[in-house]
Structures are given as C-alpha cells and as structure tokens.
Amino acid sequence: MQVQETTDASPDEGLLRALGLGSAILLVLGSVIGSGIFLTTGGMAALIPSPSLLLAAWIAGGVLSIAGGLTYAEMGAMFPRSGGVYVFLKEAYGALPAFLYGWASLLVIISGSIAAVAVGFAEYLSYFIPAASTSHIVLSIPVPWGTFDISAAQLVASASLLVLGAINYVGVRSGNITNVVLTAAKVAGLVAIPVMALIWGSASPSYTPIMPPDITRPLASFGVAMIAVLWTYESWYYVTYAAGEIRDPQKNVPRALVLGVLALIVIYLSVNLAYFYALSLDEIKGVTRIAEKAALALIGPSGAGFIALTVLISTFGCNAAGILGGSRVLFAMARDGVFLPSASKVHPTYRTPHVAIVALTVWSAILALSGTYDQLFTYVMFASILFSVATGVAVFVLRWTRPGQPRPYRAWGYPVVPLLFVLGSTAFVINTLNEKPVESLIGLGLLLTGIPVYMYSTRRS
C-alpha cells in the first residue's frame, strides 16, 4: 500500500477525531456484517447447486469489493472529510450528482437498509420473546385502501433505532465504543461457527461437478446469486462517511478499507465452508435461516439459540455503525447548503452532528414502522448500483482533471483494479435493468424527485 505522509488541510470544524485505525476497521466490519451471512447461502444453493460455484460467488463478491475499496481509498485519502461518496462525486462531477446520491441515501438506500436490519433484529428477538414477532399485530389503523397493521416487531425495530440514535447523539466515542463491542461480539460469534464445524461436523462438502447439469442458465443463475452476495458485502464504504472523525485519515481510511474487506472475505468463506461441513448440499438448498439450521445440526437446540443471539448482536451492531456513518452524509450535504441548514450543526458539548443523527434515526424508524421500506429499497437499487459505477469512474476523472492534487494514497493496480470495479458494477446495472426493468425505472423516478428539492435548496442558499 502506497502511503505518503501529509497533513489534513480540511478538518471538519467542530467534529472530534476520536477514531483510530482499529476503530475504523471495526467500522467497516460493523457496517457490513448484519443478517446476510446468516440467511443467504440456502437461497444461493437453490440457484447454483454446487459448493465450488457457491464459494466462487463469495470470492467474486470479495474481489469486487476489494477492488472498490482500493479505488475509493485513493479518493478517501484525497478528501479526508465527512461525507465519503457524496464528497467524491461532488469533487469529480459537481454539486447536483452528489446531491442526488445524498438524496437517494436519505430517502431509502441508507435509511431503508437500517430499517430492514432493524426489523430483522426484532424478528430474531422473537426467538426469545415470541410476542415480539411480525405476526403479533398490536395496532390496526383503517386507511382508504384497507387496514394498516403495525406489528410488535415493527415497534421493537423502531425502538432499537431510537436507542442507537441516542447513543450516537451523545458522542462519537460512545457510538464507537458501542460499535467496537458489538462488532467484536458478532465476529466472535461468526468465528464460532467454523470452529463448531471442525469439532462436531459430521458432513463433508459434496463432490458435485463444478457446473452441475441441472443448471439450465448458469451465467444468469450465477448473476442472481451474486446479488445476494453483494448485498451481504454492501456498506464496506461507510467508513469514508466518517473520515472527518478518523485520526490521520489519509493513512487510516485506505488501510481500514483494504484490511476490513480482506477480513470480510476470510470470515465469509470460513462460515460458508462450515455450512458445508455441518450439512449436506441437499439440506442447504432453499433454507433461509441456514446458520441456525447448521448450528442446530452441530450441537442441538443450544446451537440454534446461540445463532439467534449472534444475529441479534450482529443486526444491532450493524445499525450502530450505519447510523454513525450515514448521518455524516446528511451533515456534509447540509454543510454545502443543499440540505436542512440545521443538520450542519455540531453539538457544543458532545461534538457530534446531532441534528443529522436525529433526522436519519427518525426517518429510519418511520420506515421500519411503515413496512414499505423493502419495496422502496428494491426500486432504488438500480440507482444505487449506478452510483457505484459513477464513483468508480470518478477516480479516472480526478486523475485527468486534477493531476496535481496531493494523493497520499494511490489506488493499487491503477488503472486495472478501478476498471475491474467499474466493469463489474456496470454488469450488474445491465443485469438489473434487464431482469427488473419496471423497478429500475421507478428507482430512477424516485432519484429524479431530488432535482426540484436541490433547486429549492440552492435557491434558498
């Protein structure tokens, strides 16, 4: 990794640089590891019934993520301030594309993801407290199109977000400590799965052909399975959002991105290998709560309870990191005068962007109550992938337009590695447009609703 010593010429006024390298790496892990690794392998096995192809998909997702991490790291070192991708897009393309990214993030990409993970937290809480499940309706509200039901799980999900918002409100250190503790606990829980498989595993990986004959559309099936993989790797870039509160960000942001994604690859491959040692391929196919079934097969009911507890910690910790990082996007937008002006304020005592934290927390809690966040998130996924392509291209744009800009870190493998990330992301844009054209166009429509908001905000400024 090429790192040069430099000084931070653009600190975020009022914010406290309290996060070191270790905390930044844990922020990468904490924002990524949620519920995906516990749920996706069974569905993937139904699409591509081959352990070799399944592991190849996890490796391919890791390679694409590490290529993205190496690409984003150059821009993260160039612009070591709060906002991350929003800042990169603004510096490369101008204010409007950056605002549209921030608008989509506020509307549903970040907030919807936080809401979805919160409901997953509540659903697993029902393993221990059955009354907290989605099937327990606590309130029915008559609406013109029928009845709007609110379940106990939705209330628990919203309450969990309010707790995490309060923790982040009172200080970046308290938010970081929460993230460190929860991330360490969930990584330990994940590591326990392959350890259990080595000690008690009775199955062994099935020696099926690398390309089983019953896969009629291998490339299409692999591509659909990769969607689940990329969802599970999603959010590795959240650490760039909080660059304004990371010590020595020119060094620590690139290192956290690279080391964090490498750690994710190792963890995900180890856990998936454990599934194959705990269960046969036929026992894995189509199973949603695959981690729970694997632990149950290894050590009985206590294993299922252990996994449920691990998922609780994992989802709660994922949202702790999500609120910490995501609120900094709103802070950066407000600082540029294209969002609520009050969101640019830093609390005089706690030194946090407290208004931005409250805005993201409350909106995410509302989405968790509404029950419509999953559909909105599907609509915006096309736009989200488009922004990944645009951010990957931004490193080439900045090399061309700002050749003299100090680059404390230069992307390893440039231009091949950034190009790999751009081409891989572009392939998913094309696949999403082909497979879900209606959702893709609706996603673009939601994205474009930000244009009048941007015009109004800039006119006020």
N, C-alpha and C positions, 0 to 999 in steps of 0.2 A: 504494500500500500504506500503510495507516494504522498507523504505529508510534509509540508513545509511550515516552519514557524511563522506566525503572523499575529497581528493584534486585531481585536474586534473593534472595527471602526463604527459599528452601528448598533450599539446596545439598545434594547427595548427599555425606554425610560420608565423607571418605577418598578420594573419586574426584578425578581431576585434570582440570580444564577446559583441555584442550590442543587442542581442535578449533576453528578459526576458520571464517568464512563459506565460504571456498574449500573447505576440507576437508569441511564439511557438504554443500555442493552436490555434491562428488565422491562423498560417501557415498550421496546419492540416486541418482546415475548408476551408481555401482559396484554397489549392491544390486539395481538393476533390470536392467541390461544383462547378460544371461547368454548363453543359446543361442537364445532365442526368435526374435529378429530374423533369425537366420541360417537358420531352419528353417520358419517358419510360413506364409510367403506362398504357397508352392506349394499347400499343402492348402487355403488360403482361396480360391485361384483356381479350384480344382475345384468349390467350393461356389457362388461368385459370380463367374462368368467375365466380369468387367467391370472394367477398370482404374479407372474412375470410382468404382464401388462399393467396390472394394478400398481405394482411398485414403480414401474416405468413412469406412470402418470404422476405419482408423488415426486419422483425425481425431476420430471419435466417441469412441474409446477415450482419446485425449488430452484431449478436453474433459471426459469423466467424471473422469479422473484429476486434472485441474487444479481441477475443482470440489471433489473430495475434498481436494486439497492446501490450497485456500483455507479449507475447513471445518475440517480438522484443525489448520491453523495457529493458529486462534484458541485452541483448547484447548492446543496446544503452548506458546503464549506464557503462558497462564494457569497451567499446571503444568509449568514447565521443569525436570523431573527425569527420571531414568531410568525407563523402562517404557513410555512412549508410550501406545499404545491401551489397554493394561492400566490405566494411571493414569486415562485419560479415562473409561473405563467404571466404574471404582471411584468416581470423584467424582460421576458422574451417577446411577448405579443402585445402588451398594453393592458389598460385597465378593464375593458369590457370582458374579454375572455376570462380574466382572473375573477371578476365579479360573478360571472355565470357559474364558474366552478364553485365559488363560495356559496352562491345561492342554491345550487343543487345539493351541496353538502348540508346546508342548514335545512332545506326542505325535506330531504329524506335519506341521502346517502349515509351521512354520519348519524343523524338523529334516528333514522329508521333502523339502522343496524343496531344502535344502542337499545332501541325499543324491543327489537326482535330478541336480542340476547337476554334482555330483562324478563321477557315472558318465558324464555327457556329456563332461566333461573327459577321462576315461580313454579313452572311445571315440574322441575326436579325436586323442588321443596315439597311438593305434594307426595313424594315418595315417603317422607317422614311425617308430613301433616296432610292427610288426604283432603281435608276441607279447602286446601289452597289450590286445587286443580282448576283447569279451564272448564271442566264440566259442572262446576258448582257456580250457578248463576246467583248473584247476590242482588242484582238490580236490573229491572226491565223498564225501559223508557219507551212509551208509544211515539212513533215517528210516522210521517205520511206514507212511507213505503213498508211499514210493518212495525217491528219491535226491535229496539236497540238494547242488546243484552250486555251487561258488564259482569264478567266472571271474577271469582276470588283471585285467580291467577293474575288478571289484569291489574287489580288493586294492589296486590303484592308487588308486581313488577314496577308500577309507578312509585310505590313507597320506597322500594330499593334504590331507585334513581334519585329520589329526593334525599335519601341518606348520603349517597355518594356525592351528590351536588354540594351538600353541606360540608362534607369532609374536604372537598377541593376548594370550597369558598374560603375556609379559614386558614388556608396556607398551602403553598406548593409543597412544603415539606410534609405536611400531614397527608396530602394527596399522594406524594411519592412514597411515604412510609407504608400507606395502605397498599399501593401497587406492589412495592417490594415484597411485603409479607405475603400477599395473596398470590403473586406470581411464583415466589419460591415454593409455596404450598402446592400449587397446581402442577408445577413442573415435577415436584417430588411425587405427586400422585400419578402423573403420566409415566414417570420412570419406573414406578412400582409395577406397572402392567407388564413390560417385558421381563422384569425380574421374576414376577409370579409365573410367567410362561416358561422361563428357564427352569424353575424349580418344580412346578407342578404340571407343566404342559404335557399332554398325552398324545396330541395330534402332531402332524408334521405337514409342511407345505405340500400341497397337491402337485404332483408332477404332470400337469396338463400341458398340452402344446402351447408354445408362446402365442400362437394365433389359432385358438380353437375353431373348428369348422362351423360351429353354430352361430358365430358372429357374422351376420349377413352384410352389415355395413361397418367394417372395422374402423375406418377413419372417422365416420360420423359418430359411432359409439364411443370411441376414444375421446373425441371432442366434447361430447356431452358429459362424459365422466370428468374431463378436465375442468368443467365449470364448477363442479363440487370441490375439486382440489384448489382452484384459485380462490374460491370463496373461503376455504379454510386457511389459506395463506394471506388473505386480504388484511389490510391495515398495517403492514410492516412499515409503511412510510409515516405513520403517525408521529414518530419521534421528531421528524422535521418540523411539525407544527409547534413543538415546544422548544425550538432551538434558542429562543430568547431567554430561556431559564436553564440552559445547559452550560456548565463551565467549559471554557476553552472549546467552543462549538466547532471551530474549524478542524480540530482533530477528532473530537469525540463524536460528532454527528456521523461522519463517514465510518468510523470504527464501529459505532453502535449498529449502523445499518448492516454492514458486512458480517460482523460477528453474530448479531442477532438472527439474521436469516440463515446463516450456516447452522446455528444451534437448532433452529426450527426444522431444517432438513433432517438432521440427525434424530431429533425427537420423533418426528412424524414417521420416518422409515422404521425406527425401532418399535414404535407402537403397532404399526401395521404388520410387521413381522411377528409380533406377539399374537396378534389376532389369528394368524395362520398356524401358529403352534398351539393355540387354545382350541380352535375349531376347524373343521374341515371346510372346504370351499362351498359345498352344498349347504352347510349350516350357516354360512356367512351371507349367502345370496339373499338380497331383499330385506335384510334385517336392519331396522332403523337404529335401535339402541344397541349397537354392536359391542361397544365397550362393556356395557352392563352384562350382555349375554356371555362374553368371553370371560369376565371375572366370575360370573356365576358357574361356568363350567370348570374354572380352575380351582376355586376354593369355596363354592357353595353360596348360600344366601348372604353370608357376611361379605363376600366379594361384590355382590350387587349393591349392597349398602355402601361399601367403600367407594364404588364408582359414582353412585348418586351424590355422595358428599364431595367427591373430587369435582364433579360437574358444577355443583353449587359454588364451590370456591372459584372454579375456572371462569364461570359466567360473571360472577360478581366482580372478580378481579379484572376481567376484560372490559367491563363498563367503567371501572375506576380509571383505567388508562384511557378509555375512549373519551370520557368527559374531560380529563386533564388535557389531552391533546386537541380534541375537537373544538373546545371553547376558544383555543388560541387562533383558530381560523376566523372566527367572528371578531375577535379582538383586532386582528390585523386588518380586516375589512373596515371596521369602524375607525381605526386609526387613519385609513386612507379616505375617510369621508363618504363611503358608499354603503354604510350600514348604520343602524341606530347609533348616534353620536355617543350616547352614554355607555355603549359597550366598549369604548376605548379607555374607559376609566380604570385606574389601578387602585385597589383599596389602600387607604393610607396606613392601615395597621397590618393587614395580612399580606400586602404586596401581591395580590392576585387580581386578574381581570374578572372581578366578581360579577359584574353585570352580564358579561358574556357567558360566564358559568351558569348563572341563573336562567338566561334565555335558552341555552341549549338543554339544560336539565328539564325545565318546564315543558318545552316543546316535545322532547323525547318522551316525557311522562304522559303527555296528551296522546301521542301516537300509540303508546302502549295501551292506553285506555280505549282508543278508537277501534283497534283491531283491523285497521286498513293499511297499516304501515307495510305489510308484506307485499301487497299489490302495488303500492306506490314504489317500493324498492325495486320490484320487477320492472316497472315502467322506466325507471331511471338508470337501470344497469347499463343499457346501451350507451347513454350519455357518459356514465362513469368510465366505461372502457375507452370511449373516445378521448376523455381527458388523460387517460394513461398514455395513449398514443401521442397526444399533444405535448405532454410533459416529457416524454422520451425524446421527441423531436427538438424540444427546447434546448437541450444540451448542444445540438448541432447549430441551432440558430444563434445561441450565445457565443459559441466558438467563432462564428462568422462575424457577428455584429460587434462583439466586444473582445477582440483578440488580446487587448492589453489589460483586461480586468484580472486582478490577482486571483489565482486559483490555488489555494492552499492544498487542495487535493485534486488531482486529475483522474478522470474515470479510467480505471484499469482496462486495458484491451480496447481503448478507443481507436477506431470507430466501430469495430466489430461487435463488442459487447452491447453498447447502446443500440446498434442497429438490430441485434438479435431481439432485444426487448421490444423495440418498435414493431418489428415484423410479427413477433408472437402476439402482441396486443392487437395489431391490425387483423390478424387471422381470426381473433375472437370477435372483433367488431363485425367482420363479414359473416361469421357463423351466426352471431346473434341476430343480425339483420335478416339472414336467410331463414332461420328457424322460428324467429318471433318478430315478424315484420310489424304487426299491429302494436305490440308492446314497445318496440323500438321507436316507432313514430310518435306514440303517446309520450314516451320519455323525452323525445326532442321537444314536443309541445310544452311539457312541464318546464323544461330547461329554458325555452324561449319566453316564458312568462316573467323571467327575471329581467328582460330588456326594459319594459316600462318602469320597473322598480329601480333599475340602475339610472335611467334617465331622470326620474324624480329625485333620487338621492343626490346625483351630481348637480342638478339644478339648485337644490337647496344649499349644497356646499358652496 
